[in-house]
Amino acid sequence: MWCNWHDRLINAVSMARRSCWKSRHKPGSCPVSAGFRTGLVALCLWLSATSSGCSAKVVQKDAEFDVTYNDTVTSDIQAIYAFNHTVSRNKTEGVRVSVDVQASGVESPILFVVRQKQAVVSFQVPLILRGLYQRKYPYAHVGRTLCQPPTRAASETQFFFVDVSTLSNVGTHYQLRVSRVDSFTLHTDKKFSFIATPSQPQFFKYEFPEGVDTVIVKVNSQMTFPCSVMSIQDILCPVYDLDNNVAFIGMYQTMTKTAAITVQRKDFPSNSFYVVVVVKTEDEACGGPLRFYPLRPDELIDAGNRSKELDVVVSPAISSEVYVMGMLFCLGIFLSFYVLTFLVACVENKRMHRKRDGLLSTPDMSPAETASLLGKGVAPASPYEYGSFADNGSTLSSEAITDSVTSAEANYGYMERSMEHVGRVRQESLSSVEEDDYDTLADIDSDKNIVRTKKFLCVSDLARKDKRVLSKKYQIYFWNIATIAVFYALPVIQLVITYQTVVNVTGNQDICYYNFLCAHPLGALSAFNNILSNLGYVMLGLLFLLIVLQRDIVHNRALMRSDLAALECGIPKHFGLFYAMGTALMMEGLLSACYHVCPNYTNFQFDTSFMYMIAGLCMLKLYQKRHPDINASAYTAYACLAAVIFFSVLGVVFGKGNTVFWIVFSIIHILATMLLSTQLYYMGRWRLDSGILRRVLHVIYTDCIRQCSGPMYIDRMVLLVMGNIVNWSLAAYGLIERPNDFASYLLAIAICNLLLYFAFYIIMKLRSGERIQCLALVCILFTAVVWGFALFFFFQGLSTWQVSSTNLHHPTLP
C-alpha cells in the first residue's frame, strides 16, 4: 500500500515540476514562492531516495549456451540472462530457447522476453493456446527458435538478453536452457528428422544453390495425427511459428502425413526462406475428432501428448528446359493426330477417285448401271463413318463403313431386304404395280402407329420425315450447347481466377485440393501442368469438328449434284449431334482446365458437367443413326441432362451418409430406367397418363396370365433386360454402400449405359450380317486400350476433390 502511494506522489510531483518548467517563460504562469520551490526539491530528493525500496530487484547474469539454469522468480525479483555469440555472414547458426515451468497454476504466469538486435520475442509459460469454442490448452514446456538477424560484416559478435519476470508474489521455479541448433540449415536432397509439439514448433533455413530456381519442400510423417501445418516464410524477424499466427505470412498447408510446397527463387529476394512446421492444438482441421465442449468458459483442458515425428527434405523441381520439352512433347502428340488424319484422308481420297474413275471408264455400261453399282456399294465403303466420323473426301457417300448399302441390307436382323428393293420402293410409284398383286391399305404407309409397331423394322420405316426438317431439328443441338457453354464458362473462369488470386495473396494452399507433390507452377498458376493436361480435349475436339465439317460439306455438294448414293443410300445424314459432341468435348477440356486451376469440393462439377453431356449425346447419336424420326428433341435432351447435373450437385452437398437421399435417388433411378425402357421398346408409341396403370395391368393379364406369350421385339427386349439389370444393380450398390464420391458414381452410371448401348449396337450389326471395316476396328481397340490405362490411373487415388490435402490420409476416407 505504501509503495502505491509512494508511486502516485512521485508522479504528481513530476507532473508539477514539468508543468512549471514548460510555462517558465510565461509571466505568472507558475506562481510559487522560493520557499515552496525549495520544499518541493527536498521532497523530490526524499522520494527518489526511498523509491528504491518499492522497485523489483533486477538480477543480471552472464549466461552461457548449453547450460540449464534452475532459478526462481517473483514479483520482487526479475532475472536477465545475457548471451553473446559470433554471427558470420557466410554461416547460419540457429539458437533455441527452451523453458520448463513446474508450477501448475496459470493465474500469474512467467513472462519470458528475448531481446535481440532487430527483433523481440515474448511468450508466457504456461503457454495458453486456444482451440475451437474457446477451448484453452496449457503447455508448461515451451521451446522457441530465434531468427538470426542479418549482418553485413564477415564476422560480428551479437548480444541478446532473456528477461524473466512475473507478477506472482509466490516464487515460481523454472528451468531455462539456450542452445545452438546444429542442423538449422537444410541441404538439398538430404532428409532431416525432428520432433515438434504445439508449444515447441520448429523452423529451418534453406538457401537456393546455384543453378536451382525452383525446389519442392516435402514434409512427411508416419503419424496421421496430431494435425500439423507447414509454412514457407521469408527471412524476416519475427518468425510466425505458433498455431494462432502461422497463417499470417507466407504460404502454408495443413497436413496429416504429407505436405509439399513448390518454392521459386523469384519470390524470395534473399535467395533463402524458412521452413516452419507447427503442430496444431486440435485435429479438427485435418478431419479428426473434436474434444468435448468445456463446462466452464475458463476451464483448462489437458492436451495430452501431441508430439509428432516428422522429416523434411528439399528437392530441386524440374528445370524450365524439361518443363518446356514436356509441354512440346504433349503438343506434338496431339498435333500428330492432325497429321495422321490428313494423311489418311489423302490416301482414301486418292483411292476412291481411282476406283470411281475405273467404274466410270468401264465399257458397255450405261450411266444408270454405273450409278446402280455405286449405289449398291461396289465401290469400297469409306473407313471413317463408324470409327472417326470423317469422310473420304469423295463424292460418293459420307456415311459408308457400316451404315452404307451393306448396312442397309439387313438392318438389326429384322428382315433381309436388298438395296435394290429399297431403292425401288423409294422411287417407284404405286401406279407401276398392279393393284391385284396386293391388298391396299393406305394406313400402313401413313400411320406411324402401324409403321413403328411392325415386327420387322428397317431404317426406312423410321426415316419418313422430311430430311430438311430433321436437319434443322438436329442443328438445334449445336446451337443450344454453344449457348450453354458461353453462359456456363464465363462465370466459371471468373470464379477460378478469384480462387487463384486468393491463393497467391493469402498463401492459403488448403483451398486447392490437387496433389502438391506433382504440382508445377507457371506464372501465377499454382499447378500449370494440371491445366496443360486438358489440352488434348480441346485440340482433339477441334479435330473432330473439322472432320464433321468436311463430311458435311462433301455431303451437301453431293446433294446439290443429285448424287444417287447421297440421296438414297445409307442411313439419313444429320450432323447437328456431331457438332454438339465436338463442342462438348472442347468445353470439357476448357472447364476441366478451369477446375484444375484450384480444384476443391465446391467446383468439382466444372470437371464433370460436360462429361454427362458427352455421354448423353453419344447415346442419342447412336440411337439417332437408326431412329432419326423418333429421337428426342434438343430441348428435352438438355432438360434431362440438366436434371442429371442438378442431382449431381445435390448428391455432392447432401448425399454423404444421408440415407434418405440415397433412397429417393435410387427410386428415381429405377423409375427413370423403367420409363426409358418403355419408350425404347414401344418406339415412343405409348402415353404416360392417368390410364397407364390400367393398361399395364391389362398387358400383364393378357400376355402373362391369360396366355404366356413371348415378347414381339426380342432384340429390343434383350437390350432392355440387360440395361435394367445393370442399372438396378448400380442403384442397389448406391443404396447399400452409399459411396462418398457421388459425382463419380453418377458418372459411372452414365458411362456404363453408354458402353452397354454401344456394345449392343456393334453386336446387332454383326448379328445382322453387317461388316466393320478394319480402320474402325483399330479405332475401337485403341480406344479400349486407352480407356484401360485411363481407368487404371483414375483409380490410383493420388488426389481427391472431396477433401483438402489435410485429409488425404485420413483412415476413414476412400
Buried (B, 14 or more C-beta within 10 A) or exposed (E): EEEEEBBEBBEEBEEBBEEBEEEEEEEEEBEEEEEEEEEBEEEBEEBEEEBEEBEBEEEEEEBEEEEEBEBEBBBEBBBBBEBEBEBEEEEBBBBBBBBBBEBEEBEBBBBBBBBBBEBEBEBBBBBBBEBEEEBBBBBBBBBBBBBBBEBEEEEBEBEBBBBBBBEBEEBBEBBBBBBEBEEBBBEBEEEBEBEBBBBBBBBBBBBBEEEBEBBBBBBBBEEBBBBBBBBBBBBBBBBBBBBEEBBEBBBBBBBBBBBBBBBEBEBBEEEBBBBBBBBBBBBBBBBBEEBEEBEEEEEBBEBEEBEBEBEBBBBBBEEEEEBEEBBEEBBEEBEEBBEEBEEBBEEBBEBBBEBBEEBEEEEEEEEEEBBBBBBBBEBBBBBBBBBBBBBBBBBBBBBBBBBBBBBBBBBBBBEEBEBEEBBEEEEEEEEEEEEEEEEEEEEEEEEBEEBBBBEEBBBBBBBEBEBEEBBEBBBBBBBBBBEBBEEBBEEBBEBBBEBBEBBBEEBBBBBBBBBBBBBBBBEEBBBBBBBBBBBBBBBBBBBBBBBBBBBBEBBEEBBEEEBBBBBBBBBBBBBBBBBBBBBBBBBBBBBBBBBBBBBBBBBBBBBBBBBBBBBBBBBBBBBBBBBBBBBBEBEEBBEBBBEBBEBBBBBBEEBBEBEEBBEEBBEEBBEBBBEBBBBBBBBBBEEEEEEEEEEEEEEEEEBEEEEEEEEEBEBBBBBBEBBBEBBBEBBEBBBEEBBBBBBBBBBBBBBBBBBBBBEBBBEBBEEBEBBBBEBBBEBBEEEEEEEEEEEEEEEEEEBBBBBBBBBBBBEEEE
